[in-house]
Structures are given as C-alpha cells and as structure tokens.
Amino acid sequence: MPVVKIQWFAGRDQAVKAEVAKDIEKVLVRSAGCPPGSTYIIFEDVEPGNWAIHGELKG
C-alpha cells in the first residue's frame, strides 16, 4: 500500500483535493501496478507563514 503525503500551501478546496487524489491513484495503478484502492493520500495544508524558501517566509 503506497502512502503519498502532499504538503502545500493551504487554500485549495475539497474538489481540487479529490481530483488530485484520483489522478495520483490512477498513476500508481497504471505505472507502479498498485491494486486499485490501495493508495493512501495525506494532504497537509500549510499556512504560508509556516513555510520558508531560501530563508524567507512565504507568508
């Protein structure tokens, strides 16, 4: 069972997450031979103020 963790800026709605989850599942079934329904996907919404790139906070 693959586990995919996605960390991204908060703000995407449930419909977007649902579509991304379906697309990831399809890729893992097609490309990695994973059984359908075996993929766990965790979305972690991070506020930009808690994310730094090149030493600078994004929020």
Backbone as numpy.savetxt, mean C-alpha at the origin, in Angstrom:
# Nx Ny Nz CAx CAy CAz Cx Cy Cz
1.71 -16.91 2.01 0.87 -15.73 2.01 1.75 -14.50 2.01
1.75 -13.74 0.96 2.53 -12.50 0.95 1.85 -11.41 1.77
2.69 -10.59 2.39 2.21 -9.42 3.12 2.85 -8.20 2.46
2.02 -7.26 2.04 2.49 -6.04 1.40 2.12 -4.88 2.30
3.10 -4.08 2.68 2.84 -2.91 3.51 3.12 -1.67 2.69
2.13 -0.79 2.63 2.25 0.44 1.86 2.20 1.60 2.84
3.27 2.37 2.86 3.31 3.59 3.65 3.27 4.76 2.68
2.29 5.63 2.89 2.16 6.78 2.02 1.49 7.90 2.78
1.51 9.10 2.17 0.88 10.23 2.84 -0.61 9.97 2.99
-1.14 10.36 4.12 -2.57 10.24 4.40 -3.36 11.11 3.41
-4.60 10.70 3.18 -5.47 11.52 2.35 -6.18 10.77 1.24
-5.78 9.54 0.99 -6.46 8.78 -0.06 -7.70 8.12 0.53
-8.77 8.09 -0.25 -10.01 7.53 0.28 -10.06 6.00 0.11
-11.09 5.41 0.67 -11.24 3.95 0.67 -11.34 3.38 -0.74
-11.95 4.11 -1.66 -12.08 3.62 -3.03 -10.71 3.48 -3.68
-9.83 4.42 -3.45 -8.48 4.36 -4.01 -7.73 3.17 -3.41
-7.82 3.01 -2.10 -7.14 1.89 -1.44 -7.67 0.55 -1.95
-8.98 0.46 -2.15 -9.57 -0.78 -2.65 -9.05 -1.11 -4.05
-8.94 -0.12 -4.90 -8.44 -0.36 -6.25 -6.96 -0.76 -6.24
-6.17 -0.09 -5.42 -4.75 -0.45 -5.30 -4.62 -1.88 -4.79
-5.42 -2.24 -3.79 -5.37 -3.60 -3.24 -5.70 -4.64 -4.30
-6.73 -4.39 -5.10 -7.09 -5.33 -6.17 -5.97 -5.47 -7.18
-5.36 -4.35 -7.55 -4.28 -4.38 -8.54 -3.06 -5.14 -8.01
-2.71 -4.92 -6.74 -1.58 -5.64 -6.16 -1.86 -7.14 -6.12
-3.05 -7.49 -5.71 -3.44 -8.92 -5.67 -3.30 -9.54 -7.06
-3.79 -8.86 -8.08 -3.71 -9.39 -9.45 -2.27 -9.63 -9.87
-1.39 -8.68 -9.56 0.03 -8.82 -9.94 0.65 -10.02 -9.23
0.38 -10.18 -7.95 0.98 -11.29 -7.22 0.44 -12.64 -7.67
-0.81 -12.69 -8.04 -1.38 -13.93 -8.58 -0.74 -14.24 -9.93
-0.68 -13.25 -10.80 -0.16 -13.44 -12.16 1.35 -13.66 -12.19
2.08 -12.83 -11.50 3.54 -12.83 -11.63 4.26 -13.75 -10.65
3.69 -13.94 -9.47 4.38 -14.73 -8.45 3.70 -16.06 -8.17
2.56 -16.31 -8.84 1.87 -17.58 -8.65 1.20 -17.73 -7.30
0.93 -16.63 -6.62 0.25 -16.70 -5.32 -1.21 -17.09 -5.52
-1.74 -17.90 -4.63 -3.16 -18.25 -4.75 -4.04 -17.02 -4.55
-5.09 -16.88 -5.32 -6.02 -15.76 -5.11 -6.53 -15.76 -3.67
-6.59 -14.58 -3.09 -7.10 -14.44 -1.74 -6.06 -14.66 -0.65
-4.81 -14.87 -1.05 -3.78 -15.16 -0.03 -2.94 -13.94 0.34
-3.19 -12.82 -0.30 -2.36 -11.63 -0.09 -2.95 -10.74 1.00
-2.11 -10.36 1.94 -2.49 -9.39 2.96 -1.86 -8.06 2.59
-2.65 -7.00 2.61 -2.15 -5.67 2.27 -2.47 -4.73 3.42
-1.44 -4.05 3.90 -1.59 -3.12 5.02 -1.30 -1.72 4.50
-2.27 -0.84 4.65 -2.07 0.56 4.29 -1.76 1.34 5.57
-0.66 2.05 5.56 -0.31 2.90 6.68 -0.28 4.34 6.20
-1.27 5.10 6.64 -1.38 6.50 6.25 -0.54 7.34 7.21
0.43 8.03 6.66 1.35 8.83 7.46 1.09 10.31 7.18
0.94 11.06 8.23 0.78 12.51 8.06 2.10 13.08 7.55
2.06 14.01 6.59 3.29 14.56 6.03 4.24 15.13 7.08
3.72 15.62 8.18 4.57 16.16 9.24 5.39 15.10 9.97
5.07 13.83 9.70 5.80 12.72 10.31 6.70 12.02 9.29
6.96 12.66 8.16 7.73 12.05 7.09 8.77 13.07 6.62
10.02 12.65 6.63 11.10 13.54 6.17 11.82 12.91 5.00
12.17 13.72 4.02 12.96 13.30 2.88 14.13 14.28 2.77
15.31 13.76 2.65 16.52 14.59 2.58 16.65 15.52 3.79
16.21 15.01 4.95 16.34 15.78 6.19 15.30 16.86 6.38
14.30 16.93 5.51 13.27 17.96 5.62 11.89 17.33 5.77
11.14 17.80 6.77 9.78 17.31 6.95 8.91 17.75 5.78
8.00 16.91 5.39 7.14 17.20 4.24 5.88 17.95 4.64
5.61 18.10 5.91 4.38 18.77 6.31 4.58 20.10 6.95
